[in-house]
Amino acid sequence: MEKKYESLTIFEFQQRFPDDEACMEYLSQLKWGKGYVCSRCGNTKYCKGKK
C-alpha cells in the first residue's frame, strides 16, 4: 500500500487521482488492504454495484 496522503495541493491531488477509478482503488486498498470481509455477515466475496 502506498503512503497516506494527509496534505496535498489540488495539483498533487489531481496528479495522484486523475479519475474515479484511481480514487476508488486507493480507498479500497485503505479500507480492505488485507482483503475484503463483509462487516455484516463475514463473507469474503463481493460485487461492484450501487446500493
N, C-alpha and C positions, 0 to 999 in steps of 0.2 A: 504494500500500500504506500502511496505517496505521502509526503508530509501534509500536515494540516495547514490550511490557508486561513490565517487569522486576520491579516490586514493586507488587502490588495488594493491597488488603484483600479479604477474602472478599466484602464487599458490592460493591466495584468489579468484582471478577471476575464475580459473578453478573449485574451490570448489562451488562457487555460481552459475556458469553457466556451468554445466557439459556437456550440449548438446544444440543443436539449439533450441529445444522446450523450455528449461528453459530461454534462452535468449529472444526468441520471447514473452514469457509470461510476462517477466519483461518490455520489451519495449512496449508491448500492454497496460499494466497497466499504464505505464508512460504517454503514449500518449492519451489513451482513458479511464482513470480511472473512469470517470463519465458516461461512456457509449459511444459507437461509434455513430458518426454523420458524414455523408459524407460532406466534405467541398465544394463539387461541387453542390450537389442537396439537401442536408439536410436529406437524407434517413437514417434511423437507422438500416437497415438490411444490412448484408454483407456476403460475401462468401470468403473462403480462395482460393487463386489461384495465378497464375503468370500473370503478365501483358502482 
